[in-house]
Amino acid sequence: MSSVNSKVAVIGSGISGTVCASFLAKNGISVTIFESARGAGGRMSQRREIAEDGRELFFDHGAPYFSLNASNSEVQSLVNDWESRGLVAEWKEKFGSFDCLAKKFLKIEEEAVNKKYAGVPGMNSICKALCHEPGVESRYGLGIGRLEWLDNDDSWSLMSLDGQELGYFKGVVASDKNTFSSRSTNVTGRLPPIDLNVVSNAALKLKEIPVISCFVLMLAFEQPLSSIPIKGFSFKNSEVLSWAYCDSSKPGRSTTSERWVLYSTAEYAARIIAQTGLQKPSSAVLTKVAEELFLEFQSTGLDISQPFFKKAHRWGSAFPASSIMREEKCFWDGKKRLAICGDFCVSPNVEGAICSGIAAASKLTEMLSSL
């Protein structure tokens, strides 16, 4: 393939976009990843915080881990490769559930049904590594303002939010929902970079992908929470909390403090957003949320000491409520060489995002090889 015919833009550096970029590059296609954030990861990002005493703390505040369907040999082979490269490791901890009414643990795993994998030393390690593979260029802190299909040039033109011309590409992969979802307009006031109305009728169902909002609470303790016998558990009979994970128990993490990440229920997040709006929450709102989530954690009756670090974060639209292209695995417009991939296509988890990214890469590779 000539370099002119094999230049692809991937928008978003989450697991779906970076897996897609990696597969394209291995097939001789030149790839540029555009990411609006400061680093790779998307919902697999790792958060760096500084405590009041100057200590550096890291939290996987998005996807805490991932598991695989035993029948998915292609993804399992990929994860095996990541494991051999030291990018992921099995998280060999038991999980369970806690009943907030009975004030007791109801169920603790004797043996995990599926292996739990965690990125090492953070969940974003996989995405960071894939962004630096041969044939992949990554540009961070660069939001896309407009994507335009040029019929005469048979290519896509990309422009940044500040009006910077970013070049012409023979194909585009959109793995960031904000590239095409109408929900982003409600937050930013700007139209999405891609107008799906001019793509195809089949693409229109992507405009309104149902999403679930969630607040997370990052906590750091001087001493282990010894009253909790497991490192991950769901909450039953709580209107506020859904899950809790001991982040510092994952492989490759610092154990100088014990760090937990708590996830709110979708109902709690919806209630707060109904009061405060979809715009970025203020520090006062996040402080209030942090207090409410921690109080619910304490109300379990477990011996929860005061943390030396406590901070909330909101995921406004990161978690898809359903998957809309289970059979196709990604949206594909062959005429314009546009692929849209993500966990909202196959299944709302990391494995689904990986499958979708592979499918998008396959579509583009096949099309570009024939040019």
N, C-alpha and C positions, 0 to 999 in steps of 0.2 A: 504494500500500500504506500502511496506517496504521502508525504507529510501533510500536503494540502488537504487531501481527502480524509485524513484520519485525525482531525483536530476536534476534540469533544470538550464541552464545558459541563462540569458536574456542579450543581448548586446544592450546597449543604454537605457538611463533613461528618454527619452521623454515620452509624454503622452501615446503613443501606447505601449511601452515597460513596463511602470509601471502599466498600467491598466492590461496588460496581466499577469504580475508578481503577482498582487493582486488577480486576479481570480484564478491563479494556487495555490497560497498559501491557499486560502480559501477552496480549494479542497484537502488539505493535501499534496501538493507537495512542496518540499523544493526548494527554488529559490535563486539564486545568480545573482544580477544585476552587470554587469561590465560597467563602464562609464569612458570614457577617459577624460572628463572634471572634474572640481573641485567639481561640484555639479549637482543635478538633474534638469531636465527641457527640455533639447534639445532646440527646437525652442520656447518653453514656458519658457525659462530662464528669470531671472531678473538680470539686470546689476547693480552692485554697483560701484559708482564713487565718487571720492573726489574732490570737487571744490578747487580752489586756496586758498580760505579762510578757508579751512579745513572742510567745511560742507559736510556731507554724503548725497549722492543722490542715489535714486533707480529708474530704468527705466525698464519697460517691453519692451524690444527692439526687441522682436520676434513677436509672435502672440499677438495682443493687447487685444483680447477678443474672445469669441466663442458663436455661436448660435446653436440651435438644430432644426432639422426637427420635426414638431409636431407629425408625425406618428411614430417616433422612440421611442417607449415606454421603451425599455430596457435601452437605453442611458439616457433618461429623468429620469428614476428611479434612475440610478446611480448618476446623477447630483443632484437630490433631496437629496440623502444621503449626498453628499459632502456639499450641502448647509446647511443641518441640523448640520453638524460637523463644520461649520464656515470656510470651505476651499474655497468656492465660494460665490459670492453674485451677484445679478442682478445689472447691470450698467444702471441706469435709466436716460440716457442722450439721447437727440435727435441728430441725425446725418443729414448731408446734402451734398451738392456739391457746388463747387465754380468754376466759369468760369474765367480763367485767361485772356481771351481776353476781355470779357465784364466787368471784374473787379467787379463782384458781385456774391452773393450767388444765385444759381438758384432754389434750392429746399431744403426745410427743413422739416424733418419728422414731421407730426402731432402726429403720434403714430407708434411705432415700430411694424413691421410685426412679428418679432420673438424677444424673450427676448435676451438681450446681457448679457453674464455671464463673470465675471472676477475673477481670483483667488485672494484670500485675505490672507496676505497683498500683494502678488505678484502672477503673473501668474504661477510661479513655485511651489506655495504652494501645489497644488494637487499632483504633482509628488513627492515632498519631503515627503509628508505624506504617499503616497503609498509605497515609498521605505523603510519605517520604520514599516510597518505592520508585525504582527506575521508571521513567516515563510519566511520572505524576508530578505536576507542579501545584503547589497549594498557596492560595492567597487569602490571608485572614484579615478580619476587620474590614471587609469589603462587602457591603450590602448591594444586592442587585436591584436597580431601579426600573429597568425595562429590558424585555427580550422581544425582539422583532424578527419575524421571518421575512426574508428578502427573496421574493420569487425570482427576480432577475439574476441574483447571485447564487441561488440555490443554497443558501446558508442562513445562519442566525447571527444577528447583531446584538451584542450585549452592552448595556450601559449601567454604570454604577448609580447609586442614589444621589451622588453629588454631580452627576452629569458627565463623568469620565467615560470615554470610549474604551471598552475593554477588549474589542477585537471581534473577529468573525469566526464562526465555528460551524463545522459540517453537521454536528449533532449536539443535542442538549439533553442532559439528564437532570430532572428536578426531583430532588429527594427531600426538599424543605417545603412543608405545606404552605408556608407564607408566600411562596413563589406564585401560587395559583388560587389559594383559598380566599373566599370572600370574607372570612372571619378576620383576616389580618387588616382589612379595611376598617373594621369596627374599632380596632386598637390604634392603628396609625393614622387613619384618615386618608391614606393613599390607596390607589387602586393596586391590585396585585401586579407584579412585573409581567406575568403571562395572562393574556386575555383568552380564556378558554373558549369564548364565543367564536373566535376566529380559528380555533384549532379543529374541532369537530363536535358534532352533537354528542358523541359517546363520551367526550371529555367533560361534559357539563356536570355529570354526577360528582365530579371531584371538587366542585366549587363549595359544596356544603358537607364536608366530611364531619360526621358527629365526633365530638371530642369530650374527654373527661378532664376537668381541672383538678388540681391537687396541690395542697400545701405540704411542704416537708419541714421538719424541725431537726436541725443539726445540734447535737449535744456532745460535750466532752467532759469526762469525769476524772478526778484525780485517782480514784480507786475503782476497781471492778464492781459492777452491780451483782454482788454474789447471791442475791436472792432470786436472780433469774437463771434458771438451769440450762437455758438454750440460747442460741445466738440469733434466732430469727423466729418471729411468731406473728400470727394474725390476731386481731381483736374481735371477739364476739360481743354483741350487745353494747357496742359503743357507737354513738352518733358522731363521734369526733375523730377517733383513730381507727385506721384499718390494718397497718403493719408496723413492725419495729424490727430493725436489724442492727446487730453489733458490727459496725463497719470495721473496727480495728481487729476483728477476729478473722478477717479475710487473709489469704496468703499474701506475703510480701508487704504487709502494712506495719507501720510503726506501732509499738505497744507501750510507748512512754505514757500514754493516757488511754482511757477506754472511751471510744467514740460510738455513739448510736445515731441512727437516722430514723425518724418516725414519719409515717405517711398519714395524712388526713383521709377521711372518707370523702367520696365525691360529693355527698350531700352537704358536708360541712363547707367544702370549698365553694360550692354553688351558692350557699347562703352568704358567705363573705363577699363573693363577687357581685351578688345581687345588691349588696349594700354599698360597695365601693367602686364597682365598674370594672371593665376589662383592661383599663389602662394599667401601666406599671404601678404596683401598690407602693404607697408611701412607707417610709420607715416606721411611722406611727402604727400603720395597719399591720406591718410585719411584726412589730414588737408585741402588739395585742394578740396576734395569732400565736406567736411563740409562747406567750404566757398561757393561753387557753389550751394549747396542745400539751404543754408540760404539766399543767394542772390535771388534765385527763390521765396522763401517764402516772402521776402521783396517786390519783384516786383509785388505782388498781389495788392499793393495799400492799404492793411490793415495796421493799425498802429502797426507795429512790433518793439518793443523796442530792444535794444541790450541785449542779454542774458549774465548772469554771468558765464554760463557754456555751452560749445558747443563741441560736439564730434561725429564723424561718426564711423560706424561699417559696415562691409560687411558680408552679408550672401551669400556665394558663391554658395551653392547648396541645401539650406534648403527647398526651395519652389518647390514642384513638378509641372510640367507643365501639367501633365495629370495623370489619374489613370488607372492602367493596369490590375486590377483584381476585377472589380466591383461586379461580381457575386460571386466569391469565397471568396472575402474579405481579403484573405491572401494567400500566397504561402504555400503549404504543401507537404512535402515529407514524407510519412508515414513509408517507409522502414528505413530511416535514422533519423526519428523523428526531422526533421528540419522545423521550421515555419519562414516565413519572413513576417513581418507586418509593417504597417505604412500608412500615409495619401496618399502615392503613390499607394496604393492598391485600396481603396474604393472611396475616394474623397479628394481633396487637401485642407483639413481643419482639425480643431481639432476634430470635430465630426467623420469625416472619419477615423482619426487615432485611436479614441476610439473604433469604430466598428471593425477595423482590429485587434486591440489588443485582444478584446473579442473573435473574431473568432479563432485567433491563440491559445488562452488558451483553447478553447473548443476542438480543434483538439488534442492538447497534452494531456489534461485531459482524453479524451476518449481512446487514445492509451495507456497511461501509466496505466490506471485502468485495462487494460486487460493483463498486463504483470504478 
